[in-house]
Amino acid sequence: MRPIGIIAAAIACIIAVGISGLSARAETVDLLLVLAADVSRSVDEEEFNLQRKGYAAAMNDPRVMRAIAGGRRHAIAITFIEWSGAGEQSVVVDWTVVRDEEAAAGIAAAMLAAPRSFLGRTSISAAIDFAIQRLAVAPAQADKHIIDISGDGTSNAGRPVTEARDEAVAAGVTINGLAIINSRSNPGYAFHTAPPGGLPKYFEENVIGGPGAFLLQVEGFDSFAEAITRKLVAEIAGRPPMLQTTALP
């Protein structure tokens, strides 16, 4: 297995080169945030629509705008990606600097207008790797880099998720998680959506990591909008929940 230190250094170099090449014209914001949404086959169409609408509602939520306005530079940069299997990652909304309601509303509209990207297996490791690539080409720069992973199951494709997580964390990236308890999924997916010890434990042990990393647990897609809103506010404000795992009704 390749030493984590070497791979992490390579990732850090990629990010640094990407940023340095843009630094002459790039503005500085408070946060670079990659929103990475699971669209694997355990997420049915109704759940997919609730998830998409939840992200869009969060972007238009006044609490999110207040958190952005409260930052030192009053702006963040966001990109929204969807992911499924090892070779299935897609940019739904490219990097956008958000400092006002107009930019946030533009992201929300783009989210709602785009078709579903995939319907395959679940590779959280590939999602993390792809998010790292997106951070390297961000048109803005920031001291904080966060990958926000939401999902309803374990990683079952691609390389070990802990490898991807550890490399990203070693490069200075924080990975936060939103574990969606999907009690409506096909019974054949139970091993995937309800692993031994529960999905939150799996996310805590295998997915999240880095400075201030935290996990939220949400009981189904019906509560997704409120969950992602609270999560965005915590990430933008830099004040994660006091408990690493916070359950939402």
Sequence and secondary structure as in RCSB ss.txt:
>XXXX:A:sequence
MRPIGIIAAAIACIIAVGISGLSARAETVDLLLVLAADVSRSVDEEEFNLQRKGYAAAMNDPRVMRAIAGGRRHA
IAITFIEWSGAGEQSVVVDWTVVRDEEAAAGIAAAMLAAPRSFLGRTSISAAIDFAIQRLAVAPAQADKHIIDIS
GDGTSNAGRPVTEARDEAVAAGVTINGLAIINSRSNPGYAFHTAPPGGLPKYFEENVIGGPGAFLLQVEGFDSFA
EAITRKLVAEIAGRPPMLQTTALP
>XXXX:A:secstr
   HHHHHHHHHHHHHHHHHHHTTT EE S EEEEEEE STTS HHHHHHHHHHHHHHHT HHHHHHHHTSSSS 
EEEEEEEE STT EEEEEEEEEESSHHHHHHHHHHHHHS     S   HHHHHHHHHHHHHT SEE S EEEEEE
ESS   SSS HHHHHHHHHHTT EEEEEEE  TTS GGGHHHHS TT HHHHHHHHT BSTT  EEEESSGGGHH
HHHHHHHHHHHHT   SSSEEEE 
